Amino acid sequence: MDFVTKLPRTSSGHDIIWVIVDRLTNSAHFLPMREDYKMDRLVILYLNKIVTRHDVPISIISDHDSWFTSRFWQSMQETLGTR
């Protein structure tokens, strides 16, 4: 999981690409998003675009700090009602 940032803004307002690689299937997903998306919006995007196709992951590998990964998992659990 990584973010390509500081891209020119598209006509729909997107300026970031969220890159998610599924190591099991060797598939990559490129999700357009905006810099101002909050964590809950990222989780909804992730659930709608990734989990619906591949199920809930066992682990997430990210080059972001542990705070981001922890907050992402916490927000996902809250959204799924498993917290």
Beta strands, then each sheet from edge to edge (+ up, - down):
strand 1: 2-4
strand 2: 16-22
strand 3: 27-33
sheet 1: 1+ 2- 3+
end
